[in-house]
Amino acid sequence: MWTALAEAGVGASLQHYNPVVDEAVRREWGIAGNWQLRAQMPFGSNEAAIGEKSYMEDEARFKVFA
């Protein structure tokens, strides 16, 4: 999917949801209560060059407690 969007000149961002917004989203768009909101993917034209993505070091991102 990402490749097809990129080849068409379309940018997209997969955004996962926090359950805090579930009820407001259901009311706003009339979504059935038995559906579970997991993510959304807004998309559109790329208005500027896409920059390099930077990543945090694993040691800063993950904590292990034993």
Secondary structure, DSSP 8 states (H G I E B T S, - for coil): -HHHHHHTTEEE--EE--GGGHHHHHHHHT--TT----EE--EEE--S---------HHHH-----
